[in-house]
């Protein structure tokens, strides 16, 4: 990157930092990218307190999970866990019992 472009980018990031914004880079599935952008846009607005409270409540319960047993004992339906607990049968080998 040419020096002029680096200086412009550094100035932009410095201004954003002064405004109280932090740069965050995340990787999400492509189907969730638009949703995450919309959430970020809403969080930057002045009336984000309701969304912030809902996100804090949703993530607080996830952070409180201590083990897989705690996770499985939660109120979510069993179907929510099936993709995580399924084995890839293509990787198994035949066994004679």
PDB file as gemmi writes it, atoms N, CA and C in Angstrom:
CRYST1    1.000    1.000    1.000  90.00  90.00  90.00 P 1                      
ATOM      1  N   UNK A   1       0.852  -1.166   0.000  1.00  0.00           N  
ATOM      2  CA  UNK A   1       0.000   0.000   0.000  1.00  0.00           C  
ATOM      3  C   UNK A   1       0.902   1.235   0.000  1.00  0.00           C  
ATOM      4  N   UNK A   2       0.669   2.191  -0.879  1.00  0.00           N  
ATOM      5  CA  UNK A   2       1.479   3.407  -0.915  1.00  0.00           C  
ATOM      6  C   UNK A   2       1.363   4.196   0.395  1.00  0.00           C  
ATOM      7  N   UNK A   3       2.391   4.991   0.680  1.00  0.00           N  
ATOM      8  CA  UNK A   3       2.431   5.741   1.938  1.00  0.00           C  
ATOM      9  C   UNK A   3       1.232   6.666   2.104  1.00  0.00           C  
ATOM     10  N   UNK A   4       0.771   7.296   1.023  1.00  0.00           N  
ATOM     11  CA  UNK A   4      -0.385   8.186   1.109  1.00  0.00           C  
ATOM     12  C   UNK A   4      -1.632   7.443   1.554  1.00  0.00           C  
ATOM     13  N   UNK A   5      -1.831   6.254   1.032  1.00  0.00           N  
ATOM     14  CA  UNK A   5      -2.994   5.453   1.411  1.00  0.00           C  
ATOM     15  C   UNK A   5      -2.910   5.008   2.868  1.00  0.00           C  
ATOM     16  N   UNK A   6      -1.737   4.670   3.310  1.00  0.00           N  
ATOM     17  CA  UNK A   6      -1.564   4.273   4.709  1.00  0.00           C  
ATOM     18  C   UNK A   6      -1.876   5.431   5.642  1.00  0.00           C  
ATOM     19  N   UNK A   7      -1.431   6.616   5.268  1.00  0.00           N  
ATOM     20  CA  UNK A   7      -1.672   7.799   6.096  1.00  0.00           C  
ATOM     21  C   UNK A   7      -3.169   8.108   6.164  1.00  0.00           C  
ATOM     22  N   UNK A   8      -3.856   8.015   5.027  1.00  0.00           N  
ATOM     23  CA  UNK A   8      -5.298   8.267   4.989  1.00  0.00           C  
ATOM     24  C   UNK A   8      -6.036   7.259   5.861  1.00  0.00           C  
ATOM     25  N   UNK A   9      -5.669   5.985   5.741  1.00  0.00           N  
ATOM     26  CA  UNK A   9      -6.299   4.942   6.538  1.00  0.00           C  
ATOM     27  C   UNK A   9      -6.027   5.144   8.029  1.00  0.00           C  
ATOM     28  N   UNK A  10      -4.804   5.490   8.377  1.00  0.00           N  
ATOM     29  CA  UNK A  10      -4.452   5.728   9.781  1.00  0.00           C  
ATOM     30  C   UNK A  10      -5.249   6.901  10.345  1.00  0.00           C  
ATOM     31  N   UNK A  11      -5.390   7.972   9.553  1.00  0.00           N  
ATOM     32  CA  UNK A  11      -6.174   9.124  10.005  1.00  0.00           C  
ATOM     33  C   UNK A  11      -7.640   8.749  10.209  1.00  0.00           C  
ATOM     34  N   UNK A  12      -8.182   7.975   9.265  1.00  0.00           N  
ATOM     35  CA  UNK A  12      -9.570   7.537   9.384  1.00  0.00           C  
ATOM     36  C   UNK A  12      -9.771   6.714  10.647  1.00  0.00           C  
ATOM     37  N   UNK A  13      -8.904   5.773  10.892  1.00  0.00           N  
ATOM     38  CA  UNK A  13      -9.030   4.923  12.080  1.00  0.00           C  
ATOM     39  C   UNK A  13      -8.841   5.729  13.365  1.00  0.00           C  
ATOM     40  N   UNK A  14      -7.978   6.719  13.340  1.00  0.00           N  
ATOM     41  CA  UNK A  14      -7.770   7.588  14.497  1.00  0.00           C  
ATOM     42  C   UNK A  14      -9.048   8.384  14.802  1.00  0.00           C  
ATOM     43  N   UNK A  15      -9.700   8.915  13.761  1.00  0.00           N  
ATOM     44  CA  UNK A  15     -10.961   9.652  13.946  1.00  0.00           C  
ATOM     45  C   UNK A  15     -12.046   8.737  14.508  1.00  0.00           C  
ATOM     46  N   UNK A  16     -12.121   7.533  13.982  1.00  0.00           N  
ATOM     47  CA  UNK A  16     -13.120   6.583  14.474  1.00  0.00           C  
ATOM     48  C   UNK A  16     -12.875   6.246  15.946  1.00  0.00           C  
ATOM     49  N   UNK A  17     -11.616   6.111  16.306  1.00  0.00           N  
ATOM     50  CA  UNK A  17     -11.261   5.803  17.688  1.00  0.00           C  
ATOM     51  C   UNK A  17     -11.668   6.944  18.614  1.00  0.00           C  
ATOM     52  N   UNK A  18     -11.459   8.190  18.165  1.00  0.00           N  
ATOM     53  CA  UNK A  18     -11.861   9.354  18.954  1.00  0.00           C  
ATOM     54  C   UNK A  18     -13.375   9.399  19.145  1.00  0.00           C  
ATOM     55  N   UNK A  19     -14.118   8.892  18.177  1.00  0.00           N  
ATOM     56  CA  UNK A  19     -15.573   8.852  18.271  1.00  0.00           C  
ATOM     57  C   UNK A  19     -16.047   7.727  19.181  1.00  0.00           C  
ATOM     58  N   UNK A  20     -15.122   6.911  19.678  1.00  0.00           N  
ATOM     59  CA  UNK A  20     -15.476   5.822  20.574  1.00  0.00           C  
ATOM     60  C   UNK A  20     -15.788   4.519  19.862  1.00  0.00           C  
ATOM     61  N   UNK A  21     -15.410   4.414  18.593  1.00  0.00           N  
ATOM     62  CA  UNK A  21     -15.661   3.201  17.831  1.00  0.00           C  
ATOM     63  C   UNK A  21     -14.420   2.322  17.816  1.00  0.00           C  
ATOM     64  N   UNK A  22     -14.621   1.020  17.821  1.00  0.00           N  
ATOM     65  CA  UNK A  22     -13.522   0.060  17.750  1.00  0.00           C  
ATOM     66  C   UNK A  22     -13.683  -0.758  16.481  1.00  0.00           C  
ATOM     67  N   UNK A  23     -12.589  -1.044  15.834  1.00  0.00           N  
ATOM     68  CA  UNK A  23     -12.621  -1.857  14.623  1.00  0.00           C  
ATOM     69  C   UNK A  23     -12.639  -3.329  15.034  1.00  0.00           C  
ATOM     70  N   UNK A  24     -13.583  -4.077  14.493  1.00  0.00           N  
ATOM     71  CA  UNK A  24     -13.731  -5.487  14.811  1.00  0.00           C  
ATOM     72  C   UNK A  24     -13.859  -6.254  13.507  1.00  0.00           C  
ATOM     73  N   UNK A  25     -13.091  -7.305  13.379  1.00  0.00           N  
ATOM     74  CA  UNK A  25     -13.183  -8.148  12.187  1.00  0.00           C  
ATOM     75  C   UNK A  25     -13.575  -9.541  12.633  1.00  0.00           C  
ATOM     76  N   UNK A  26     -14.633 -10.065  12.037  1.00  0.00           N  
ATOM     77  CA  UNK A  26     -15.115 -11.398  12.388  1.00  0.00           C  
ATOM     78  C   UNK A  26     -15.342 -12.200  11.120  1.00  0.00           C  
ATOM     79  N   UNK A  27     -15.365 -13.495  11.273  1.00  0.00           N  
ATOM     80  CA  UNK A  27     -15.680 -14.372  10.153  1.00  0.00           C  
ATOM     81  C   UNK A  27     -16.951 -15.122  10.507  1.00  0.00           C  
ATOM     82  N   UNK A  28     -17.956 -14.984   9.651  1.00  0.00           N  
ATOM     83  CA  UNK A  28     -19.251 -15.627   9.851  1.00  0.00           C  
ATOM     84  C   UNK A  28     -19.661 -16.309   8.560  1.00  0.00           C  
ATOM     85  N   UNK A  29     -20.597 -17.229   8.629  1.00  0.00           N  
ATOM     86  CA  UNK A  29     -21.103 -17.812   7.381  1.00  0.00           C  
ATOM     87  C   UNK A  29     -21.678 -16.726   6.472  1.00  0.00           C  
ATOM     88  N   UNK A  30     -21.547 -16.932   5.194  1.00  0.00           N  
ATOM     89  CA  UNK A  30     -21.977 -15.929   4.215  1.00  0.00           C  
ATOM     90  C   UNK A  30     -23.437 -15.533   4.412  1.00  0.00           C  
ATOM     91  N   UNK A  31     -24.279 -16.497   4.769  1.00  0.00           N  
ATOM     92  CA  UNK A  31     -25.701 -16.211   4.937  1.00  0.00           C  
ATOM     93  C   UNK A  31     -25.966 -15.275   6.116  1.00  0.00           C  
ATOM     94  N   UNK A  32     -25.043 -15.176   7.081  1.00  0.00           N  
ATOM     95  CA  UNK A  32     -25.220 -14.324   8.255  1.00  0.00           C  
ATOM     96  C   UNK A  32     -24.552 -12.964   8.116  1.00  0.00           C  
ATOM     97  N   UNK A  33     -23.799 -12.743   7.057  1.00  0.00           N  
ATOM     98  CA  UNK A  33     -23.038 -11.501   6.913  1.00  0.00           C  
ATOM     99  C   UNK A  33     -23.942 -10.279   6.897  1.00  0.00           C  
ATOM    100  N   UNK A  34     -25.030 -10.311   6.137  1.00  0.00           N  
ATOM    101  CA  UNK A  34     -25.934  -9.162   6.072  1.00  0.00           C  
ATOM    102  C   UNK A  34     -26.570  -8.890   7.432  1.00  0.00           C  
ATOM    103  N   UNK A  35     -26.938  -9.944   8.138  1.00  0.00           N  
ATOM    104  CA  UNK A  35     -27.514  -9.788   9.469  1.00  0.00           C  
ATOM    105  C   UNK A  35     -26.528  -9.133  10.422  1.00  0.00           C  
ATOM    106  N   UNK A  36     -25.285  -9.595  10.404  1.00  0.00           N  
ATOM    107  CA  UNK A  36     -24.272  -9.038  11.292  1.00  0.00           C  
ATOM    108  C   UNK A  36     -23.984  -7.578  10.955  1.00  0.00           C  
ATOM    109  N   UNK A  37     -23.983  -7.239   9.677  1.00  0.00           N  
ATOM    110  CA  UNK A  37     -23.800  -5.837   9.285  1.00  0.00           C  
ATOM    111  C   UNK A  37     -24.946  -4.976   9.803  1.00  0.00           C  
ATOM    112  N   UNK A  38     -26.172  -5.493   9.713  1.00  0.00           N  
ATOM    113  CA  UNK A  38     -27.332  -4.747  10.202  1.00  0.00           C  
ATOM    114  C   UNK A  38     -27.266  -4.550  11.716  1.00  0.00           C  
ATOM    115  N   UNK A  39     -26.833  -5.583  12.439  1.00  0.00           N  
ATOM    116  CA  UNK A  39     -26.681  -5.471  13.887  1.00  0.00           C  
ATOM    117  C   UNK A  39     -25.614  -4.431  14.218  1.00  0.00           C  
ATOM    118  N   UNK A  40     -24.489  -4.467  13.521  1.00  0.00           N  
ATOM    119  CA  UNK A  40     -23.419  -3.495  13.757  1.00  0.00           C  
ATOM    120  C   UNK A  40     -23.904  -2.076  13.465  1.00  0.00           C  
ATOM    121  N   UNK A  41     -24.656  -1.904  12.382  1.00  0.00           N  
ATOM    122  CA  UNK A  41     -25.195  -0.583  12.024  1.00  0.00           C  
ATOM    123  C   UNK A  41     -26.114  -0.080  13.135  1.00  0.00           C  
ATOM    124  N   UNK A  42     -26.956  -0.958  13.639  1.00  0.00           N  
ATOM    125  CA  UNK A  42     -27.888  -0.574  14.703  1.00  0.00           C  
ATOM    126  C   UNK A  42     -27.139  -0.230  15.989  1.00  0.00           C  
ATOM    127  N   UNK A  43     -26.085  -0.987  16.308  1.00  0.00           N  
ATOM    128  CA  UNK A  43     -25.307  -0.720  17.518  1.00  0.00           C  
ATOM    129  C   UNK A  43     -24.586   0.620  17.451  1.00  0.00           C  
ATOM    130  N   UNK A  44     -24.262   1.076  16.240  1.00  0.00           N  
ATOM    131  CA  UNK A  44     -23.609   2.384  16.092  1.00  0.00           C  
ATOM    132  C   UNK A  44     -24.584   3.543  16.290  1.00  0.00           C  
ATOM    133  N   UNK A  45     -25.885   3.276  16.178  1.00  0.00           N  
ATOM    134  CA  UNK A  45     -26.878   4.341  16.307  1.00  0.00           C  
ATOM    135  C   UNK A  45     -27.080   4.720  17.773  1.00  0.00           C  
ATOM    136  N   UNK A  46     -27.772   5.832  17.984  1.00  0.00           N  
ATOM    137  CA  UNK A  46     -28.000   6.327  19.340  1.00  0.00           C  
ATOM    138  C   UNK A  46     -29.047   5.533  20.105  1.00  0.00           C  
ATOM    139  N   UNK A  47     -29.973   4.882  19.405  1.00  0.00           N  
ATOM    140  CA  UNK A  47     -31.059   4.166  20.076  1.00  0.00           C  
ATOM    141  C   UNK A  47     -30.827   2.658  20.099  1.00  0.00           C  
ATOM    142  N   UNK A  48     -29.637   2.254  20.477  1.00  0.00           N  
ATOM    143  CA  UNK A  48     -29.272   0.842  20.451  1.00  0.00           C  
ATOM    144  C   UNK A  48     -29.380   0.172  21.815  1.00  0.00           C  
ATOM    145  N   UNK A  49     -29.909   0.872  22.807  1.00  0.00           N  
ATOM    146  CA  UNK A  49     -29.910   0.313  24.162  1.00  0.00           C  
ATOM    147  C   UNK A  49     -30.753  -0.962  24.261  1.00  0.00           C  
ATOM    148  N   UNK A  50     -31.898  -1.008  23.566  1.00  0.00           N  
ATOM    149  CA  UNK A  50     -32.734  -2.221  23.617  1.00  0.00           C  
ATOM    150  C   UNK A  50     -32.015  -3.415  22.994  1.00  0.00           C  
ATOM    151  N   UNK A  51     -31.428  -3.197  21.825  1.00  0.00           N  
ATOM    152  CA  UNK A  51     -30.702  -4.278  21.150  1.00  0.00           C  
ATOM    153  C   UNK A  51     -29.513  -4.725  21.986  1.00  0.00           C  
ATOM    154  N   UNK A  52     -28.810  -3.766  22.553  1.00  0.00           N  
ATOM    155  CA  UNK A  52     -27.644  -4.079  23.383  1.00  0.00           C  
ATOM    156  C   UNK A  52     -28.066  -4.938  24.577  1.00  0.00           C  
ATOM    157  N   UNK A  53     -29.190  -4.613  25.208  1.00  0.00           N  
ATOM    158  CA  UNK A  53     -29.667  -5.383  26.360  1.00  0.00           C  
ATOM    159  C   UNK A  53     -30.070  -6.795  25.937  1.00  0.00           C  
ATOM    160  N   UNK A  54     -30.739  -6.913  24.786  1.00  0.00           N  
ATOM    161  CA  UNK A  54     -31.139  -8.233  24.310  1.00  0.00           C  
ATOM    162  C   UNK A  54     -29.925  -9.094  23.971  1.00  0.00           C  
ATOM    163  N   UNK A  55     -28.928  -8.501  23.326  1.00  0.00           N  
ATOM    164  CA  UNK A  55     -27.719  -9.259  22.990  1.00  0.00           C  
ATOM    165  C   UNK A  55     -26.960  -9.667  24.248  1.00  0.00           C  
ATOM    166  N   UNK A  56     -26.907  -8.771  25.221  1.00  0.00           N  
ATOM    167  CA  UNK A  56     -26.219  -9.088  26.477  1.00  0.00           C  
ATOM    168  C   UNK A  56     -26.914 -10.244  27.187  1.00  0.00           C  
ATOM    169  N   UNK A  57     -28.252 -10.232  27.197  1.00  0.00           N  
ATOM    170  CA  UNK A  57     -28.988 -11.311  27.844  1.00  0.00           C  
ATOM    171  C   UNK A  57     -28.795 -12.626  27.102  1.00  0.00           C  
ATOM    172  N   UNK A  58     -28.804 -12.578  25.777  1.00  0.00           N  
ATOM    173  CA  UNK A  58     -28.649 -13.799  24.982  1.00  0.00           C  
ATOM    174  C   UNK A  58     -27.258 -14.392  25.135  1.00  0.00           C  
ATOM    175  N   UNK A  59     -26.245 -13.574  25.193  1.00  0.00           N  
ATOM    176  CA  UNK A  59     -24.882 -14.093  25.298  1.00  0.00           C  
ATOM    177  C   UNK A  59     -24.495 -14.425  26.732  1.00  0.00           C  
ATOM    178  N   UNK A  60     -25.157 -13.842  27.713  1.00  0.00           N  
ATOM    179  CA  UNK A  60     -24.845 -14.151  29.112  1.00  0.00           C  
ATOM    180  C   UNK A  60     -25.198 -15.594  29.431  1.00  0.00           C  
ATOM    181  N   UNK A  61     -26.312 -16.075  28.919  1.00  0.00           N  
ATOM    182  CA  UNK A  61     -26.684 -17.457  29.200  1.00  0.00           C  
ATOM    183  C   UNK A  61     -25.739 -18.426  28.498  1.00  0.00           C  
ATOM    184  N   UNK A  62     -25.261 -18.061  27.321  1.00  0.00           N  
ATOM    185  CA  UNK A  62     -24.309 -18.925  26.616  1.00  0.00           C  
ATOM    186  C   UNK A  62     -22.958 -18.944  27.321  1.00  0.00           C  
ATOM    187  N   UNK A  63     -22.563 -17.823  27.912  1.00  0.00           N  
ATOM    188  CA  UNK A  63     -21.278 -17.753  28.598  1.00  0.00           C  
ATOM    189  C   UNK A  63     -21.304 -18.508  29.919  1.00  0.00           C  
ATOM    190  N   UNK A  64     -22.485 -18.732  30.485  1.00  0.00           N  
ATOM    191  CA  UNK A  64     -22.596 -19.397  31.772  1.00  0.00           C  
ATOM    192  C   UNK A  64     -22.462 -20.916  31.661  1.00  0.00           C  
ATOM    193  N   UNK A  65     -22.452 -21.447  30.463  1.00  0.00           N  
ATOM    194  CA  UNK A  65     -22.349 -22.893  30.273  1.00  0.00           C  
ATOM    195  C   UNK A  65     -20.957 -23.361  30.675  1.00  0.00           C  
ATOM    196  N   UNK A  66     -20.909 -24.341  31.562  1.00  0.00           N  
ATOM    197  CA  UNK A  66     -19.627 -24.807  32.040  1.00  0.00           C  
ATOM    198  C   UNK A  66     -19.145 -26.076  31.364  1.00  0.00           C  
ATOM    199  N   UNK A  67     -20.075 -26.953  30.985  1.00  0.00           N  
ATOM    200  CA  UNK A  67     -19.686 -28.203  30.353  1.00  0.00           C  
ATOM    201  C   UNK A  67     -20.743 -28.607  29.341  1.00  0.00           C  
ATOM    202  N   UNK A  68     -20.478 -29.662  28.616  1.00  0.00           N  
ATOM    203  CA  UNK A  68     -21.434 -30.159  27.632  1.00  0.00           C  
ATOM    204  C   UNK A  68     -22.711 -30.626  28.336  1.00  0.00           C  
ATOM    205  N   UNK A  69     -22.600 -31.123  29.563  1.00  0.00           N  
ATOM    206  CA  UNK A  69     -23.788 -31.551  30.310  1.00  0.00           C  
ATOM    207  C   UNK A  69     -24.683 -30.360  30.639  1.00  0.00           C  
ATOM    208  N   UNK A  70     -24.089 -29.226  31.016  1.00  0.00           N  
ATOM    209  CA  UNK A  70     -24.872 -28.017  31.264  1.00  0.00           C  
ATOM    210  C   UNK A  70     -25.570 -27.562  29.991  1.00  0.00           C  
ATOM    211  N   UNK A  71     -24.862 -27.655  28.894  1.00  0.00           N  
ATOM    212  CA  UNK A  71     -25.430 -27.241  27.618  1.00  0.00           C  
ATOM    213  C   UNK A  71     -26.602 -28.132  27.234  1.00  0.00           C  
ATOM    214  N   UNK A  72     -26.444 -29.427  27.387  1.00  0.00           N  
ATOM    215  CA  UNK A  72     -27.513 -30.355  27.034  1.00  0.00           C  
ATOM    216  C   UNK A  72     -28.698 -30.268  27.994  1.00  0.00           C  
ATOM    217  N   UNK A  73     -28.489 -29.766  29.204  1.00  0.00           N  
ATOM    218  CA  UNK A  73     -29.567 -29.636  30.177  1.00  0.00           C  
ATOM    219  C   UNK A  73     -30.367 -28.352  29.994  1.00  0.00           C  
ATOM    220  N   UNK A  74     -29.984 -27.503  29.063  1.00  0.00           N  
ATOM    221  CA  UNK A  74     -30.698 -26.238  28.867  1.00  0.00           C  
ATOM    222  C   UNK A  74     -32.061 -26.481  28.220  1.00  0.00           C  
ATOM    223  N   UNK A  75     -32.833 -25.425  28.063  1.00  0.00           N  
ATOM    224  CA  UNK A  75     -34.214 -25.528  27.581  1.00  0.00           C  
ATOM    225  C   UNK A  75     -34.349 -25.592  26.069  1.00  0.00           C  
ATOM    226  N   UNK A  76     -33.269 -25.621  25.340  1.00  0.00           N  
ATOM    227  CA  UNK A  76     -33.353 -25.688  23.884  1.00  0.00           C  
ATOM    228  C   UNK A  76     -33.874 -27.060  23.450  1.00  0.00           C  
ATOM    229  N   UNK A  77     -34.589 -27.108  22.332  1.00  0.00           N  
ATOM    230  CA  UNK A  77     -35.057 -28.420  21.849  1.00  0.00           C  
ATOM    231  C   UNK A  77     -33.875 -29.278  21.380  1.00  0.00           C  
ATOM    232  N   UNK A  78     -34.069 -30.583  21.405  1.00  0.00           N  
ATOM    233  CA  UNK A  78     -33.005 -31.512  21.019  1.00  0.00           C  
ATOM    234  C   UNK A  78     -32.517 -31.282  19.600  1.00  0.00           C  
ATOM    235  N   UNK A  79     -33.412 -30.826  18.724  1.00  0.00           N  
ATOM    236  CA  UNK A  79     -33.036 -30.603  17.325  1.00  0.00           C  
ATOM    237  C   UNK A  79     -31.930 -29.546  17.200  1.00  0.00           C  
ATOM    238  N   UNK A  80     -31.817 -28.659  18.173  1.00  0.00           N  
ATOM    239  CA  UNK A  80     -30.789 -27.619  18.117  1.00  0.00           C  
ATOM    240  C   UNK A  80     -29.389 -28.211  18.237  1.00  0.00           C  
ATOM    241  N   UNK A  81     -29.280 -29.368  18.878  1.00  0.00           N  
ATOM    242  CA  UNK A  81     -27.967 -29.967  19.123  1.00  0.00           C  
ATOM    243  C   UNK A  81     -27.579 -31.034  18.105  1.00  0.00           C  
ATOM    244  N   UNK A  82     -28.534 -31.514  17.325  1.00  0.00           N  
ATOM    245  CA  UNK A  82     -28.256 -32.597  16.397  1.00  0.00           C  
ATOM    246  C   UNK A  82     -27.089 -32.328  15.442  1.00  0.00           C  
ATOM    247  N   UNK A  83     -27.004 -31.150  14.805  1.00  0.00           N  
ATOM    248  CA  UNK A  83     -25.873 -30.934  13.895  1.00  0.00           C  
ATOM    249  C   UNK A  83     -24.517 -30.994  14.595  1.00  0.00           C  
ATOM    250  N   UNK A  84     -24.469 -30.575  15.862  1.00  0.00           N  
ATOM    251  CA  UNK A  84     -23.199 -30.564  16.591  1.00  0.00           C  
ATOM    252  C   UNK A  84     -22.786 -31.955  17.051  1.00  0.00           C  
ATOM    253  N   UNK A  85     -23.776 -32.820  17.291  1.00  0.00           N  
ATOM    254  CA  UNK A  85     -23.485 -34.129  17.869  1.00  0.00           C  
ATOM    255  C   UNK A  85     -23.443 -35.263  16.856  1.00  0.00           C  
ATOM    256  N   UNK A  86     -23.755 -34.989  15.619  1.00  0.00           N  
ATOM    257  CA  UNK A  86     -23.744 -36.016  14.592  1.00  0.00           C  
ATOM    258  C   UNK A  86     -22.313 -36.387  14.212  1.00  0.00           C  
ATOM    259  N   UNK A  87     -22.079 -37.663  14.027  1.00  0.00           N  
ATOM    260  CA  UNK A  87     -20.782 -38.146  13.557  1.00  0.00           C  
ATOM    261  C   UNK A  87     -20.795 -38.203  12.049  1.00  0.00           C  
ATOM    262  N   UNK A  88     -19.671 -37.949  11.469  1.00  0.00           N  
ATOM    263  CA  UNK A  88     -19.538 -38.104  10.022  1.00  0.00           C  
ATOM    264  C   UNK A  88     -19.274 -39.585   9.759  1.00  0.00           C  
ATOM    265  N   UNK A  89     -20.273 -40.272   9.278  1.00  0.00           N  
ATOM    266  CA  UNK A  89     -20.175 -41.719   9.069  1.00  0.00           C  
ATOM    267  C   UNK A  89     -19.203 -42.089   7.960  1.00  0.00           C  
ATOM    268  N   UNK A  90     -18.856 -41.146   7.117  1.00  0.00           N  
ATOM    269  CA  UNK A  90     -17.900 -41.442   6.029  1.00  0.00           C  
ATOM    270  C   UNK A  90     -16.509 -41.713   6.588  1.00  0.00           C  
ATOM    271  N   UNK A  91     -16.229 -41.197   7.776  1.00  0.00           N  
ATOM    272  CA  UNK A  91     -14.893 -41.365   8.353  1.00  0.00           C  
ATOM    273  C   UNK A  91     -14.748 -42.642   9.170  1.00  0.00           C  
ATOM    274  N   UNK A  92     -15.850 -43.357   9.407  1.00  0.00           N  
ATOM    275  CA  UNK A  92     -15.760 -44.563  10.225  1.00  0.00           C  
ATOM    276  C   UNK A  92     -15.351 -45.760   9.371  1.00  0.00           C  
ATOM    277  N   UNK A  93     -14.861 -46.780  10.015  1.00  0.00           N  
ATOM    278  CA  UNK A  93     -14.435 -47.982   9.310  1.00  0.00           C  
ATOM    279  C   UNK A  93     -15.344 -49.132   9.727  1.00  0.00           C  
ATOM    280  N   UNK A  94     -15.473 -50.120   8.883  1.00  0.00           N  
ATOM    281  CA  UNK A  94     -16.318 -51.269   9.243  1.00  0.00           C  
ATOM    282  C   UNK A  94     -15.650 -52.087  10.355  1.00  0.00           C  
ATOM    283  N   UNK A  95     -16.469 -52.556  11.270  1.00  0.00           N  
ATOM    284  CA  UNK A  95     -15.974 -53.324  12.396  1.00  0.00           C  
ATOM    285  C   UNK A  95     -16.761 -54.619  12.499  1.00  0.00           C  
ATOM    286  N   UNK A  96     -16.062 -55.746  12.612  1.00  0.00           N  
ATOM    287  CA  UNK A  96     -16.717 -57.036  12.813  1.00  0.00           C  
ATOM    288  C   UNK A  96     -16.884 -57.272  14.306  1.00  0.00           C  
ATOM    289  N   UNK A  97     -18.115 -57.456  14.703  1.00  0.00           N  
ATOM    290  CA  UNK A  97     -18.351 -57.711  16.149  1.00  0.00           C  
ATOM    291  C   UNK A  97     -18.538 -59.155  16.382  1.00  0.00           C  
TER     292      UNK A  97                                                      
END                                                                             
